[in-house]
Amino acid sequence: MEATRKEGIPTRCVMLTERGVEPPAALVEALRRHSIEPVRCESPFIAFARLCELSGRTPVALLLVHPDRLPEGEALRIACERYTPTATCWVY
C-alpha cells in the first residue's frame, strides 16, 4: 500500500547505490520515518527504468547515495531532468 502525502511530496524514492554496498541504515530509517518508501537499485539503467515507471503514478525522487562513488550518477541525474521532469533529485 502506498503512503498518501500532499501532492508533490515524494512517497517513493529510487535509491541508486554502489554495487554490493548497502545504503546507510540511518538513511533508510529516516526515509521511512517520513513515509518515503525507498526502491533500491545498483544499476543506473534499472534505476532509470524504475524512475520512469513510478514518475507517472506518484511523486518520486531519485536519490544518489554517495554520488562521488557513482560514475554514472551525473548522467542519470541529467536523464532524470530531461525524461522525468516531475521527479526530484536528491543526493546523500
C-alpha positions in Angstrom: 0.0 0.0 0.0 1.4 3.4 -1.0 1.6 6.2 1.5 -0.6 9.1 0.8 1.0 12.5 1.0 0.5 16.1 0.0 0.6 16.4 -3.8 4.2 16.9 -5.0 5.9 15.4 -1.9 7.6 12.1 -2.9 6.2 9.0 -1.4 8.8 6.8 -3.1 12.4 7.3 -4.0 14.6 5.4 -6.4 17.8 5.0 -4.5 21.0 4.3 -6.6 23.9 2.8 -4.6 27.2 1.3 -5.5 27.1 -2.4 -6.4 27.4 -4.5 -3.3 27.2 -1.6 -0.9 24.2 -1.4 1.4 22.7 2.1 1.9 23.3 3.6 5.4 20.7 2.2 7.7 20.1 5.7 9.2 19.2 7.0 5.7 16.7 4.2 5.1 15.1 4.7 8.5 14.9 8.5 8.0 13.1 8.0 4.7 10.6 5.5 6.1 10.0 7.7 9.1 8.8 10.4 6.6 6.6 7.8 4.8 9.0 7.7 1.8 9.5 4.1 0.5 13.0 3.6 -0.9 13.3 1.4 -4.0 17.0 0.3 -4.0 18.9 -0.1 -7.3 22.5 -0.9 -8.0 22.3 -0.3 -11.8 21.7 3.1 -13.2 19.7 1.6 -16.1 17.4 -0.2 -13.7 17.1 2.9 -11.5 16.1 5.0 -14.6 13.5 2.4 -15.6 12.0 2.4 -12.1 12.0 6.2 -12.0 10.2 6.3 -15.4 7.7 3.7 -14.2 6.9 5.4 -10.9 7.0 9.1 -12.1 3.7 8.9 -13.9 1.8 7.5 -10.9 3.1 9.1 -7.8 5.6 11.9 -6.8 9.0 10.3 -6.9 12.6 11.3 -6.1 15.9 10.0 -7.5 18.3 9.5 -4.6 22.0 9.2 -5.4 23.8 7.7 -2.4 27.4 8.8 -2.3 27.3 10.3 -5.8 31.1 10.8 -5.8 31.3 6.9 -6.0 28.8 6.7 -8.8 30.5 7.5 -12.1 27.2 7.3 -14.0 25.3 9.4 -11.4 25.6 12.7 -13.2 24.4 11.2 -16.5 21.4 9.7 -14.6 20.6 13.0 -13.0 20.6 14.7 -16.4 18.4 12.0 -17.9 16.1 12.4 -14.9 15.7 16.1 -15.5 15.0 15.5 -19.2 12.7 12.5 -19.2 11.1 12.6 -15.8 10.8 16.4 -15.1 8.3 15.9 -12.3 10.8 13.8 -10.3 13.0 15.4 -7.7 16.7 14.6 -7.4 18.4 14.2 -4.0 21.9 13.3 -3.0 23.2 11.8 0.2 
